[in-house]
Amino acid sequence: MQKAFIFDFDGTVAETIPLTLDAFFAAYRRLSVPEPSLEMFKSQFGAEERGILRALNPEIESELYRAYLEEYERLLEERAQKPFDGIVELLQNLRSRGARVSLVTGKGAETAAISVRIMGLEKYFDFVESGGLYGSVKPEKMRKILDNYKIPPSSAFYIGDSPRDVIDSREVGVFPMAAAWSEIVSAEQFSQVMPVDIFYTVGEAAKFALERLDG
C-alpha cells in the first residue's frame, strides 16, 4: 500500500513563527496602529493570519493583512530563511521511494505559497492546503488530500509540532508524528496527548518514516 506523509509548516518544515510575529508587528507599525501584545497574538493561534487580524482589529483587517503579507515576504527574503536542516533531504527521499507528500498548514494560502516558493519547496509537495479563518481545519484538509490520493488514513502520517496536530491526526485516523526539533517547541507540551512518538531531530523522524516505507 502506498504511503502518504503530510507535513505541517511552521515549526516543522521551517522556523517561521518568530518571523511571522515580526511581520505582524511590522504591519501594525507601518499603519501606525497600536500593537496587540504577544500574548494576544498567541491567543489567536490556530486561525490563519487574516483570521487573527480579523479577531484583533476587524475594522482595519484588510489594510493590516495587505501590510502583513508584504512584510512577511520581505522578511523571508531578507533573512534568507531556509527549511530546518535535513528537511529537504527527507522530502527528496520520501518522494524517491514512492511516497506521496503534501503540506497541511495553519498558515493562510498566501503566506503558505510565498514560503514554499521562496524556500524552493514547490516541487516536493503534491498539494498545499492552508488554514481556516476561525481555527484549525486540518482534519478536513487531511481528508481532502487522502481522498485525492485514494489512500486510507491508516497508511498516512502527519508530522506537526503541536498537541493540536496530534489531536487532529487522530481524529482523521492518521498516524501522528510529533516534531520537537524547533527551538521554540518543548517536548513537554505533548504530555497531554500521550502516548505519541516524539522526534527531537529531523534525522530521527526521517529514520522512522523511511523505515515505514521499507517495512
MDTraj code that builds the backbone (N, CA, C; nanometers):
import mdtraj as md
import numpy as np

residues = "MET GLN LYS ALA PHE ILE PHE ASP PHE ASP GLY THR VAL ALA GLU THR ILE PRO LEU THR LEU ASP ALA PHE PHE ALA ALA TYR ARG ARG LEU SER VAL PRO GLU PRO SER LEU GLU MET PHE LYS SER GLN PHE GLY ALA GLU GLU ARG GLY ILE LEU ARG ALA LEU ASN PRO GLU ILE GLU SER GLU LEU TYR ARG ALA TYR LEU GLU GLU TYR GLU ARG LEU LEU GLU GLU ARG ALA GLN LYS PRO PHE ASP GLY ILE VAL GLU LEU LEU GLN ASN LEU ARG SER ARG GLY ALA ARG VAL SER LEU VAL THR GLY LYS GLY ALA GLU THR ALA ALA ILE SER VAL ARG ILE MET GLY LEU GLU LYS TYR PHE ASP PHE VAL GLU SER GLY GLY LEU TYR GLY SER VAL LYS PRO GLU LYS MET ARG LYS ILE LEU ASP ASN TYR LYS ILE PRO PRO SER SER ALA PHE TYR ILE GLY ASP SER PRO ARG ASP VAL ILE ASP SER ARG GLU VAL GLY VAL PHE PRO MET ALA ALA ALA TRP SER GLU ILE VAL SER ALA GLU GLN PHE SER GLN VAL MET PRO VAL ASP ILE PHE TYR THR VAL GLY GLU ALA ALA LYS PHE ALA LEU GLU ARG LEU ASP GLY".split()
xyz = np.array([
    [0.0844, -0.1198, 0.0000],
    [0.0000, 0.0000, 0.0000],
    [0.0882, 0.1252, 0.0000],
    [0.0577, 0.2168, -0.0901],
    [0.1327, 0.3421, -0.0956],
    [0.1099, 0.4225, 0.0319],
    [0.2135, 0.4918, 0.0776],
    [0.2070, 0.5717, 0.1996],
    [0.2012, 0.7207, 0.1651],
    [0.1388, 0.7969, 0.2552],
    [0.1339, 0.9427, 0.2414],
    [0.1930, 1.0069, 0.3659],
    [0.2744, 1.1081, 0.3453],
    [0.3319, 1.1859, 0.4547],
    [0.2892, 1.3309, 0.4362],
    [0.2181, 1.3814, 0.5357],
    [0.1637, 1.5168, 0.5297],
    [0.2339, 1.6002, 0.6368],
    [0.2852, 1.7149, 0.5968],
    [0.3651, 1.7985, 0.6859],
    [0.2906, 1.9254, 0.7261],
    [0.3093, 1.9640, 0.8504],
    [0.2824, 2.0994, 0.8963],
    [0.3967, 2.1874, 0.8444],
    [0.3827, 2.3197, 0.8549],
    [0.4918, 2.4061, 0.8078],
    [0.5647, 2.4754, 0.9227],
    [0.4967, 2.5695, 0.9897],
    [0.5621, 2.6472, 1.0957],
    [0.6112, 2.5552, 1.2068],
    [0.7408, 2.5597, 1.2350],
    [0.7962, 2.4790, 1.3426],
    [0.8232, 2.3353, 1.3043],
    [0.7865, 2.2973, 1.1828],
    [0.8077, 2.1599, 1.1360],
    [0.8971, 2.1582, 1.0126],
    [0.8557, 2.2304, 0.9102],
    [0.9390, 2.2434, 0.7901],
    [1.0424, 2.3543, 0.8089],
    [1.0021, 2.4631, 0.8739],
    [1.0932, 2.5766, 0.8929],
    [1.0575, 2.6514, 1.0209],
    [1.1556, 2.7252, 1.0731],
    [1.1370, 2.8016, 1.1974],
    [1.0788, 2.9384, 1.1631],
    [0.9508, 2.9422, 1.1306],
    [0.8900, 3.0645, 1.0783],
    [0.7966, 3.1362, 1.1755],
    [0.7729, 3.0812, 1.2931],
    [0.6861, 3.1509, 1.3882],
    [0.7460, 3.2855, 1.4311],
    [0.8751, 3.2934, 1.4680],
    [0.9304, 3.4246, 1.5041],
    [0.9185, 3.5259, 1.3907],
    [0.9431, 3.4822, 1.2681],
    [0.9322, 3.5718, 1.1535],
    [0.7873, 3.6168, 1.1338],
    [0.6940, 3.5256, 1.1516],
    [0.5520, 3.5593, 1.1385],
    [0.5130, 3.6673, 1.2387],
    [0.5561, 3.6514, 1.3626],
    [0.5245, 3.7516, 1.4647],
    [0.5897, 3.8856, 1.4316],
    [0.7131, 3.8827, 1.3840],
    [0.7801, 4.0073, 1.3457],
    [0.7045, 4.0769, 1.2326],
    [0.6520, 3.9993, 1.1387],
    [0.5764, 4.0575, 1.0275],
    [0.4453, 4.1189, 1.0762],
    [0.3804, 4.0543, 1.1723],
    [0.2591, 4.1124, 1.2317],
    [0.2906, 4.2492, 1.2932],
    [0.3922, 4.2534, 1.3786],
    [0.4256, 4.3789, 1.4463],
    [0.4670, 4.4867, 1.3457],
    [0.5399, 4.4473, 1.2409],
    [0.5820, 4.5434, 1.1385],
    [0.4617, 4.6013, 1.0651],
    [0.3596, 4.5189, 1.0416],
    [0.2388, 4.5674, 0.9742],
    [0.1678, 4.6721, 1.0591],
    [0.1601, 4.6491, 1.1893],
    [0.0973, 4.7471, 1.2783],
    [0.1771, 4.8771, 1.2806],
    [0.3088, 4.8648, 1.2858],
    [0.3915, 4.9858, 1.2876],
    [0.3777, 5.0635, 1.1573],
    [0.3683, 4.9917, 1.0465],
    [0.3557, 5.0591, 0.9172],
    [0.2291, 5.1434, 0.9114],
    [0.1216, 5.0932, 0.9720],
    [-0.0060, 5.1648, 0.9696],
    [-0.0233, 5.2569, 1.0900],
    [0.0805, 5.2641, 1.1744],
    [0.0756, 5.3481, 1.2951],
    [-0.0453, 5.3144, 1.3819],
    [-0.0661, 5.1848, 1.3997],
    [-0.1767, 5.1341, 1.4806],
    [-0.1177, 5.0721, 1.6071],
    [-0.1789, 5.0944, 1.7234],
    [-0.1281, 5.0315, 1.8459],
    [-0.1168, 4.8798, 1.8305],
    [-0.0037, 4.8262, 1.8722],
    [0.0227, 4.6836, 1.8542],
    [-0.0410, 4.6012, 1.9664],
    [-0.1060, 4.4912, 1.9314],
    [-0.1504, 4.3978, 2.0358],
    [-0.0281, 4.3369, 2.1045],
    [-0.0480, 4.2829, 2.2214],
    [0.0620, 4.2172, 2.2911],
    [0.0926, 4.0830, 2.2253],
    [0.2098, 4.0311, 2.2549],
    [0.2472, 3.8988, 2.2054],
    [0.1464, 3.7942, 2.2514],
    [0.1011, 3.8067, 2.3753],
    [0.0042, 3.7104, 2.4290],
    [-0.1277, 3.7162, 2.3522],
    [-0.1675, 3.8362, 2.3098],
    [-0.2916, 3.8488, 2.2329],
    [-0.2792, 3.7794, 2.0983],
    [-0.1633, 3.7949, 2.0341],
    [-0.1418, 3.7238, 1.9081],
    [-0.1479, 3.5728, 1.9306],
    [-0.0746, 3.5262, 2.0303],
    [-0.0670, 3.3821, 2.0539],
    [-0.2025, 3.3231, 2.0912],
    [-0.2874, 3.4032, 2.1547],
    [-0.4198, 3.3534, 2.1935],
    [-0.5068, 3.3228, 2.0721],
    [-0.4702, 3.3793, 1.9574],
    [-0.5476, 3.3580, 1.8350],
    [-0.4873, 3.2509, 1.7448],
    [-0.3724, 3.1947, 1.7844],
    [-0.3097, 3.0914, 1.7020],
    [-0.4070, 2.9757, 1.6820],
    [-0.4037, 2.9202, 1.5638],
    [-0.4992, 2.8174, 1.5222],
    [-0.5716, 2.8665, 1.3989],
    [-0.6102, 2.9951, 1.4027],
    [-0.6653, 3.0591, 1.2831],
    [-0.5506, 3.1007, 1.1920],
    [-0.5780, 3.1127, 1.0625],
    [-0.4755, 3.1654, 0.9726],
    [-0.4617, 3.3161, 0.9953],
    [-0.3637, 3.3781, 0.9307],
    [-0.3256, 3.5143, 0.9671],
    [-0.4372, 3.6167, 0.9480],
    [-0.5117, 3.6057, 0.8393],
    [-0.6223, 3.7004, 0.8213],
    [-0.7235, 3.6855, 0.9342],
    [-0.7481, 3.5623, 0.9757],
    [-0.8410, 3.5392, 1.0856],
    [-0.7915, 3.5985, 1.2161],
    [-0.6597, 3.5913, 1.2384],
    [-0.6017, 3.6514, 1.3586],
    [-0.6242, 3.8021, 1.3579],
    [-0.5964, 3.8651, 1.2448],
    [-0.6134, 4.0104, 1.2351],
    [-0.7605, 4.0499, 1.2424],
    [-0.8475, 3.9668, 1.1886],
    [-0.9913, 3.9943, 1.1968],
    [-1.0378, 3.9911, 1.3418],
    [-0.9848, 3.8966, 1.4188],
    [-1.0237, 3.8865, 1.5596],
    [-0.9712, 4.0041, 1.6414],
    [-0.8516, 4.0531, 1.6063],
    [-0.7884, 4.1578, 1.6862],
    [-0.8294, 4.2987, 1.6437],
    [-0.8407, 4.3210, 1.5127],
    [-0.8725, 4.4548, 1.4611],
    [-0.9630, 4.4444, 1.3388],
    [-1.0876, 4.4033, 1.3578],
    [-1.1752, 4.3792, 1.2425],
    [-1.1989, 4.5020, 1.1555],
    [-1.1906, 4.6213, 1.2148],
    [-1.2213, 4.7431, 1.1393],
    [-1.1141, 4.7769, 1.0356],
    [-0.9919, 4.7267, 1.0539],
    [-0.8848, 4.7540, 0.9568],
    [-0.8168, 4.6240, 0.9141],
    [-0.8921, 4.5166, 0.9178],
    [-0.8373, 4.3847, 0.8838],
    [-0.7702, 4.3834, 0.7467],
    [-0.8369, 4.4358, 0.6443],
    [-0.7839, 4.4279, 0.5077],
    [-0.6531, 4.5032, 0.4933],
    [-0.6473, 4.6250, 0.5498],
    [-0.5246, 4.7040, 0.5413],
    [-0.4097, 4.6355, 0.6152],
    [-0.4400, 4.5835, 0.7332],
    [-0.3372, 4.5142, 0.8096],
    [-0.2887, 4.3890, 0.7372],
    [-0.3815, 4.3176, 0.6769],
    [-0.3433, 4.1928, 0.6106],
    [-0.2542, 4.2200, 0.4897],
    [-0.2875, 4.3218, 0.4118],
    [-0.2021, 4.3564, 0.2970],
    [-0.0620, 4.3942, 0.3436],
    [-0.0551, 4.4751, 0.4493],
    [0.0757, 4.5152, 0.5023],
    [0.1508, 4.3942, 0.5573],
    [0.0785, 4.3064, 0.6246],
    [0.1407, 4.1860, 0.6803],
    [0.2010, 4.0992, 0.5704],
    [0.1278, 4.0765, 0.4621],
    [0.1795, 3.9932, 0.3532],
    [0.3085, 4.0514, 0.2959],
    [0.3106, 4.1823, 0.2775],
    [0.4307, 4.2464, 0.2235],
    [0.5477, 4.2336, 0.3205],
    [0.5205, 4.2524, 0.4490],
    [0.6269, 4.2417, 0.5485],
    [0.6750, 4.0971, 0.5619],
    [0.5836, 4.0032, 0.5542],
    [0.6216, 3.8619, 0.5650],
    [0.7158, 3.8237, 0.4512],
    [0.6794, 3.8598, 0.3300],
    [0.7642, 3.8251, 0.2155],
    [0.8988, 3.8966, 0.2237],
    [0.8957, 4.0231, 0.2642],
    [1.0210, 4.0987, 0.2768],
    [1.1142, 4.0334, 0.3783],
    [1.0622, 3.9997, 0.4949],
    [1.1455, 3.9400, 0.5993],
    [1.1959, 3.8019, 0.5592],
    [1.1111, 3.7259, 0.4923],
    [1.1518, 3.5922, 0.4491],
    [1.2709, 3.6006, 0.3538],
    [1.2662, 3.6983, 0.2642],
    [1.3757, 3.7152, 0.1686],
    [1.4985, 3.7764, 0.2351],
    [1.4779, 3.8771, 0.3191],
    [1.5909, 3.9437, 0.3852],
    [1.6693, 3.8475, 0.4739],
    [1.5983, 3.7621, 0.5433],
    [1.6631, 3.6702, 0.6376],
    [1.7091, 3.5411, 0.5709],
    [1.6784, 3.5290, 0.4414],
    [1.7153, 3.4079, 0.3667],
    [1.6750, 3.2831, 0.4452],
    [1.5510, 3.2861, 0.4932],
    [1.5002, 3.1758, 0.5758],
    [1.5025, 3.0453, 0.4977],
    [1.5516, 2.9422, 0.5606],
    [1.5605, 2.8111, 0.4967],
    [1.4857, 2.7072, 0.5802],
    [1.4546, 2.5932, 0.5198],
    [1.3959, 2.4840, 0.5987],
    [1.4953, 2.4351, 0.7040],
    [1.4433, 2.3632, 0.8023],
    [1.5314, 2.3005, 0.9004],
    [1.6295, 2.2076, 0.8291],
    [1.7489, 2.1957, 0.8852],
    [1.8471, 2.1024, 0.8300],
    [1.7870, 1.9623, 0.8222],
    [1.8000, 1.9017, 0.7065],
    [1.7520, 1.7652, 0.6878],
    [1.6139, 1.7546, 0.6267],
    [1.5369, 1.8642, 0.6263],
    [1.4004, 1.8577, 0.5731],
    [1.4004, 1.8323, 0.4225],
    [1.4827, 1.9046, 0.3492],
    [1.4850, 1.8856, 0.2036],
    [1.5253, 1.7423, 0.1694],
    [1.6263, 1.6906, 0.2395],
    [1.6689, 1.5525, 0.2150],
    [1.5572, 1.4538, 0.2466],
    [1.4834, 1.4800, 0.3544],
    [1.3718, 1.3923, 0.3895],
    [1.2652, 1.3949, 0.2803],
    [1.2298, 1.5127, 0.2336],
    [1.1294, 1.5237, 0.1277],
    [1.1760, 1.4521, 0.0008],
    [1.3025, 1.4713, -0.0339],
    [1.3575, 1.4048, -0.1523],
    [1.3510, 1.2530, -0.1382],
    [1.3912, 1.2030, -0.0217],
    [1.3932, 1.0584, -0.0003],
    [1.2534, 0.9980, -0.0011],
    [1.1587, 1.0679, 0.0590],
    [1.0215, 1.0168, 0.0591],
    [0.9686, 1.0051, -0.0834],
    [0.9886, 1.1089, -0.1611],
    [0.9370, 1.1077, -0.2982],
    [1.0102, 1.0050, -0.3846],
    [1.1409, 0.9937, -0.3658],
    [1.2168, 0.8996, -0.4485],
    [1.1787, 0.7552, -0.4195],
    [1.1228, 0.7310, -0.3006],
    [1.0812, 0.5954, -0.2640],
    [0.9322, 0.5719, -0.2880],
    [0.8690, 0.6652, -0.3562],
    [0.7312, 0.6436, -0.3987],
    [0.6240, 0.6923, -0.3047],
    [0.6613, 0.7591, -0.1952],
    [0.5606, 0.8121, -0.1032],
    [0.4955, 0.9362, -0.1628],
    [0.3723, 0.9614, -0.1233],
    [0.3050, 1.0852, -0.1594],
    [0.3292, 1.1854, -0.0479],
    [0.3572, 1.3095, -0.0850],
    [0.3967, 1.4113, 0.0124],
    [0.3154, 1.5387, -0.0106],
    [0.2545, 1.5894, 0.0960],
    [0.1760, 1.7125, 0.0869],
    [0.1961, 1.7971, 0.2118],
    [0.1391, 1.9165, 0.2073],
    [0.1506, 2.0125, 0.3171],
    [0.0116, 2.0532, 0.3629],
    [-0.0134, 2.0430, 0.4929],
    [-0.1358, 2.0961, 0.5535],
    [-0.0919, 2.1874, 0.6665],
    [-0.1113, 2.3163, 0.6487],
    [-0.0593, 2.4153, 0.7414],
    [-0.1702, 2.5044, 0.7943],
    [-0.1450, 2.5633, 0.9098],
    [-0.2375, 2.6622, 0.9630],
    [-0.2169, 2.7994, 0.9018],
    [-0.1126, 2.8151, 0.8204],
    [-0.0877, 2.9427, 0.7546],
    [-0.1985, 2.9722, 0.6545],
    [-0.2129, 3.1000, 0.6192],
    [-0.3044, 3.1362, 0.5126],
    [-0.2509, 3.0911, 0.3778],
    [-0.3381, 3.0879, 0.2780],
    [-0.2975, 3.0411, 0.1454],
    [-0.1844, 3.1258, 0.0884],
    [-0.1906, 3.2575, 0.1111],
    [-0.0895, 3.3462, 0.0532],
    [0.0478, 3.3237, 0.1150],
    [0.0551, 3.3191, 0.2481],
    [0.1866, 3.3018, 0.3103],
    [0.2390, 3.1593, 0.2925],
    [0.1497, 3.0624, 0.2826],
    [0.1951, 2.9262, 0.2529],
    [0.2612, 2.9232, 0.1157],
    [0.1964, 2.9858, 0.0172],
    [0.2518, 2.9878, -0.1185],
    [0.3831, 3.0652, -0.1235],
    [0.3886, 3.1794, -0.0543],
    [0.5118, 3.2591, -0.0500],
    [0.6256, 3.1774, 0.0112],
    [0.5974, 3.1104, 0.1218],
    [0.7004, 3.0345, 0.1932],
    [0.7548, 2.9205, 0.1084],
    [0.6653, 2.8444, 0.0491],
    [0.7063, 2.7297, -0.0318],
    [0.7866, 2.7763, -0.1533],
    [0.7425, 2.8870, -0.2133],
    [0.8126, 2.9382, -0.3324],
    [0.9519, 2.9892, -0.2981],
    [0.9625, 3.0745, -0.1973],
    [1.0915, 3.1353, -0.1649],
    [1.1908, 3.0310, -0.1150],
    [1.1427, 2.9293, -0.0448],
    [1.2331, 2.8253, 0.0057],
    [1.2602, 2.7152, -0.0962],
    [1.2006, 2.7269, -0.2147],
    [1.2275, 2.6301, -0.3204],
    [1.1700, 2.4924, -0.2949],
    [1.0531, 2.4868, -0.2306],
    [0.9953, 2.3583, -0.1915],
    [0.8772, 2.3155, -0.2778],
    [0.8417, 2.3947, -0.3765],
    [0.7201, 2.3671, -0.4543],
    [0.7201, 2.2276, -0.5160],
    [0.8354, 2.1823, -0.5624],
    [0.8410, 2.0546, -0.6345],
    [0.8220, 1.9334, -0.5444],
    [0.8269, 1.9546, -0.4135],
    [0.8183, 1.8405, -0.3223],
    [0.6766, 1.8091, -0.2765],
    [0.5849, 1.9050, -0.2866],
    [0.4506, 1.8861, -0.2325],
    [0.3482, 1.8713, -0.3450],
    [0.2723, 1.7617, -0.3401],
    [0.1648, 1.7429, -0.4375],
    [0.0540, 1.8450, -0.4152],
    [0.0199, 1.8660, -0.2890],
    [-0.0868, 1.9591, -0.2529],
    [-0.0401, 2.0458, -0.1370],
    [-0.0816, 2.1721, -0.1386],
    [-0.0572, 2.2638, -0.0271],
    [-0.1927, 2.3144, 0.0191],
    [-0.2324, 2.2751, 0.1397],
    [-0.3617, 2.3148, 0.1953],
    [-0.3390, 2.4085, 0.3132],
    [-0.4141, 2.5176, 0.3158],
    [-0.3924, 2.6231, 0.4154],
    [-0.4967, 2.6183, 0.5266],
    [-0.4812, 2.7129, 0.6227],
    [-0.5633, 2.7134, 0.7428],
    [-0.6981, 2.7808, 0.7259],
    [-0.7717, 2.7866, 0.8377],
    [-0.9058, 2.8435, 0.8374],
    [-0.9105, 2.9781, 0.9073],
    [-1.0094, 3.0572, 0.8732],
    [-1.0236, 3.1906, 0.9316],
    [-1.0524, 3.1862, 1.0809],
    [-1.1204, 3.0816, 1.1264],
    [-1.1689, 3.0815, 1.2643],
    [-1.1104, 2.9695, 1.3499],
    [-1.0094, 2.9024, 1.3003],
    [-0.9485, 2.7949, 1.3777],
    [-0.8999, 2.6841, 1.2870],
    [-0.8521, 2.5780, 1.3485],
    [-0.7925, 2.4688, 1.2727],
    [-0.8944, 2.3993, 1.1828],
    [-0.8543, 2.3769, 1.0587],
    [-0.9338, 2.2971, 0.9646],
    [-0.8478, 2.1817, 0.9123],
    [-0.7462, 2.1459, 0.9894],
    [-0.6528, 2.0435, 0.9423],
    [-0.7185, 1.9072, 0.9188],
    [-0.8105, 1.8607, 1.0050],
    [-0.8734, 1.7317, 0.9748],
    [-0.9423, 1.7306, 0.8388],
    [-1.0158, 1.8367, 0.8103],
    [-1.0847, 1.8474, 0.6812],
    [-0.9847, 1.8450, 0.5651],
    [-0.8737, 1.9168, 0.5809],
    [-0.7745, 1.9245, 0.4737],
    [-0.6993, 1.7918, 0.4576],
    [-0.6724, 1.7224, 0.5680],
    [-0.6094, 1.5903, 0.5574],
    [-0.6999, 1.4938, 0.4816],
    [-0.8282, 1.4948, 0.5152],
    [-0.9225, 1.4049, 0.4470],
    [-0.9286, 1.4360, 0.2981],
    [-0.9272, 1.5635, 0.2640],
    [-0.9316, 1.6043, 0.1235],
    [-0.8120, 1.5480, 0.0471],
    [-0.6937, 1.5598, 0.1063],
    [-0.5729, 1.5097, 0.0411],
    [-0.5773, 1.3582, 0.0270],
    [-0.6167, 1.2891, 0.1322],
    [-0.6209, 1.1432, 0.1259],
    [-0.7249, 1.0951, 0.0255],
    [-0.8353, 1.1670, 0.0132],
    [-0.9348, 1.1329, -0.0890],
    [-0.8742, 1.1471, -0.2284],
    [-0.7971, 1.2537, -0.2487],
    [-0.7315, 1.2735, -0.3784],
    [-0.6306, 1.1624, -0.4071],
    [-0.5588, 1.1215, -0.3045],
    [-0.4603, 1.0147, -0.3207],
    [-0.5242, 0.8762, -0.3307],
    [-0.6477, 0.8659, -0.2786],
    [-0.7126, 0.7344, -0.2639],
    [-0.6281, 0.6428, -0.1741],
    [-0.5789, 0.7036, -0.0667],
    [-0.5001, 0.6325, 0.0337],
    [-0.5772, 0.6364, 0.1654],
    [-0.5930, 0.5235, 0.2352],
    [-0.6657, 0.5237, 0.3623],
    [-0.5852, 0.5939, 0.4716],
    [-0.6524, 0.6505, 0.5717],
    [-0.5807, 0.7170, 0.6811],
    [-0.4779, 0.6282, 0.7494],
    [-0.5044, 0.4993, 0.7554],
    [-0.4117, 0.4078, 0.8229],
    [-0.2776, 0.3963, 0.7515],
    [-0.2699, 0.4468, 0.6285],
    [-0.1440, 0.4446, 0.5532],
    [-0.0839, 0.5842, 0.5411],
    [-0.1272, 0.6743, 0.6290],
    [-0.0800, 0.8127, 0.6218],
    [-0.0231, 0.8580, 0.7557],
    [0.0656, 0.9570, 0.7482],
    [0.1336, 1.0120, 0.8650],
    [0.1253, 1.1642, 0.8580],
    [0.1061, 1.2266, 0.9753],
    [0.1088, 1.3728, 0.9806],
    [0.2198, 1.4158, 1.0743],
    [0.3093, 1.5012, 1.0246],
    [0.4229, 1.5493, 1.1028],
    [0.3951, 1.6936, 1.1423],
    [0.3750, 1.7175, 1.2727],
    [0.3434, 1.8511, 1.3203],
    [0.4027, 1.8772, 1.4572],
    [0.4074, 2.0048, 1.4954],
    [0.4822, 2.0426, 1.6157],
    [0.3950, 2.0828, 1.7339],
    [0.2656, 2.0523, 1.7307],
    [0.1800, 2.0938, 1.8418],
    [0.0881, 1.9805, 1.8862],
    [0.0426, 1.9846, 2.0113],
    [-0.0555, 1.8856, 2.0570],
    [-0.1820, 1.8855, 1.9711],
    [-0.2222, 2.0032, 1.9227],
    [-0.3399, 2.0113, 1.8364],
    [-0.3210, 1.9282, 1.7098],
    [-0.1970, 1.9261, 1.6588],
    [-0.1685, 1.8456, 1.5398],
    [-0.1894, 1.6972, 1.5683],
    [-0.1505, 1.6545, 1.6874],
    [-0.1697, 1.5147, 1.7263],
    [-0.3189, 1.4826, 1.7352],
    [-0.3940, 1.5713, 1.7988],
    [-0.5385, 1.5518, 1.8139],
    [-0.6071, 1.5474, 1.6777],
    [-0.5698, 1.6412, 1.5894],
    [-0.6306, 1.6454, 1.4557],
    [-0.5977, 1.5194, 1.3763],
    [-0.4742, 1.4719, 1.3887],
    [-0.4343, 1.3495, 1.3180],
    [-0.5181, 1.2311, 1.3639],
    [-0.5337, 1.2198, 1.4953],
    [-0.6107, 1.1071, 1.5496],
    [-0.7572, 1.1146, 1.5086],
    [-0.8093, 1.2350, 1.4963],
    [-0.9486, 1.2498, 1.4527],
    [-0.9692, 1.1893, 1.3141],
    [-0.8684, 1.2042, 1.2292],
    [-0.8774, 1.1535, 1.0917],
    [-0.8399, 1.0056, 1.0841],
    [-0.7611, 0.9584, 1.1815],
    [-0.7110, 0.8219, 1.1761],
    [-0.5729, 0.8120, 1.1163],
    [-0.5066, 0.9278, 1.1045],
    [-0.3708, 0.9363, 1.0522],
    [-0.2725, 0.9191, 1.1681],
    [-0.1572, 0.8577, 1.1417],
    [-0.0571, 0.8367, 1.2464],
    [0.0145, 0.9681, 1.2758],
    [0.0095, 1.0179, 1.4009],
    [0.0762, 1.1449, 1.4321],
    [0.2246, 1.1264, 1.4630],
    [0.3065, 1.2132, 1.4050],
    [0.4491, 1.2189, 1.4360],
    [0.4762, 1.3567, 1.4960],
    [0.5112, 1.3604, 1.6237],
    [0.5285, 1.4871, 1.6947],
    [0.6690, 1.5423, 1.6712],
    [0.6763, 1.6574, 1.6063],
    [0.8042, 1.7204, 1.5733],
    [0.8459, 1.8138, 1.6864],
    [0.9596, 1.7840, 1.7495],
    [1.0067, 1.8649, 1.8624],
    [1.1462, 1.9198, 1.8362],
    [1.1777, 1.9461, 1.7087],
    [1.3128, 1.9948, 1.6772],
    [1.3218, 2.1470, 1.6704],
    [1.2108, 2.2166, 1.6746],
    [1.2153, 2.3626, 1.6782],
    [1.2679, 2.4107, 1.8128],
    [1.3449, 2.5194, 1.8110],
    [1.3975, 2.5756, 1.9355],
    [1.2869, 2.6293, 2.0254],
    [1.1716, 2.6604, 1.9681],
    [1.0648, 2.7189, 2.0490],
    [0.9563, 2.6170, 2.0842],
    [0.9823, 2.4899, 2.0555],
    [0.8876, 2.3834, 2.0901],
    [0.9457, 2.3008, 2.2041],
    [0.8665, 2.2807, 2.3071],
    [0.9065, 2.1947, 2.4183],
    [0.8354, 2.0606, 2.4054],
    [0.9120, 1.9537, 2.4143],
    [0.8519, 1.8202, 2.4049],
    [0.7512, 1.7966, 2.5168],
    [0.7655, 1.8705, 2.6275],
    [0.6741, 1.8526, 2.7402],
    [0.5298, 1.8851, 2.7038],
    [0.5113, 1.9704, 2.6015],
    [0.3750, 2.0076, 2.5639],
    [0.2944, 1.8882, 2.5133],
    [0.3641, 1.7834, 2.4695],
    [0.2941, 1.6669, 2.4166],
    [0.2459, 1.5725, 2.5266],
    [0.2764, 1.6057, 2.6532],
    [0.2365, 1.5177, 2.7632],
    [0.0846, 1.5017, 2.7696],
    [0.0121, 1.6037, 2.7254],
    [-0.1340, 1.5981, 2.7319],
    [-0.1947, 1.5067, 2.6260],
    [-0.1150, 1.4642, 2.5273],
    [-0.1695, 1.3797, 2.4206],
    [-0.0939, 1.2471, 2.4109],
    [-0.0241, 1.2112, 2.5166],
    [0.0490, 1.0844, 2.5168],
    [-0.0494, 0.9672, 2.5158],
    [-0.0081, 0.8492, 2.4614],
    [0.1240, 0.8251, 2.4043],
    [0.1330, 0.8764, 2.2603],
    [0.2491, 0.9286, 2.2265],
    [0.2737, 0.9738, 2.0900],
    [0.4231, 0.9612, 2.0632],
    [0.4596, 0.9310, 1.9405],
    [0.6007, 0.9239, 1.9035],
    [0.6544, 1.0656, 1.8866],
    [0.7538, 1.1021, 1.9690],
    [0.8134, 1.2354, 1.9652],
    [0.9510, 1.2258, 1.9005],
    [0.9765, 1.3162, 1.8071],
    [1.1033, 1.3167, 1.7344],
    [1.1756, 1.4474, 1.7643],
    [1.2958, 1.4343, 1.8198],
    [1.3704, 1.5515, 1.8650],
    [1.4595, 1.6095, 1.7555],
    [1.4805, 1.5350, 1.6496],
    [1.5577, 1.5838, 1.5356],
    [1.4882, 1.5407, 1.4072],
    [1.5173, 1.6136, 1.3000],
    [1.4647, 1.5740, 1.1692],
    [1.5188, 1.4362, 1.1318],
    [1.6435, 1.4097, 1.1690],
    [1.7033, 1.2801, 1.1383],
    [1.6273, 1.1643, 1.2004],
    [1.5821, 1.1810, 1.3248],
    [1.5035, 1.0758, 1.3895],
    [1.3728, 1.0516, 1.3146],
    [1.3076, 1.1605, 1.2749],
    [1.1816, 1.1476, 1.2010],
    [1.2052, 1.0822, 1.0654],
    [1.3155, 1.1188, 1.0004],
    [1.3469, 1.0616, 0.8692],
    [1.3697, 0.9110, 0.8803],
    [1.4446, 0.8696, 0.9814],
    [1.4709, 0.7262, 1.0006],
    [1.3403, 0.6499, 1.0196],
    [1.2528, 0.7036, 1.1043],
    [1.1234, 0.6400, 1.1307],
    [1.0406, 0.6325, 1.0024],
    [1.0327, 0.7444, 0.9291],
    [0.9494, 0.7497, 0.8089],
    [0.9999, 0.6535, 0.7018],
    [1.1291, 0.6525, 0.6798],
    [1.1840, 0.5664, 0.5748],
    [1.1724, 0.4190, 0.6121],
    [1.1800, 0.3887, 0.7409],
    [1.1578, 0.2502, 0.7846],
    [1.0143, 0.2065, 0.7572],
    [0.9189, 0.2993, 0.7695],
    [0.7797, 0.2656, 0.7400],
    [0.7627, 0.2321, 0.5912],
    [0.8434, 0.2966, 0.5069],
    [0.8361, 0.2683, 0.3633],
    [0.9033, 0.1362, 0.3291],
    [1.0094, 0.1047, 0.4020],
    [1.0846, -0.0175, 0.3733],
    [1.0189, -0.1412, 0.4329],
    [0.9325, -0.1188, 0.5342],
    [0.8738, -0.2322, 0.6046],
    [0.7602, -0.2986, 0.5296],
])
top = md.Topology()
chain = top.add_chain()
for i, resn in enumerate(residues, 1):
    res = top.add_residue(resn, chain, resSeq=i)
    for name in ("N", "CA", "C"):
        top.add_atom(name, md.element.get_by_symbol(name[0]), res)
traj = md.Trajectory(xyz[None], top)
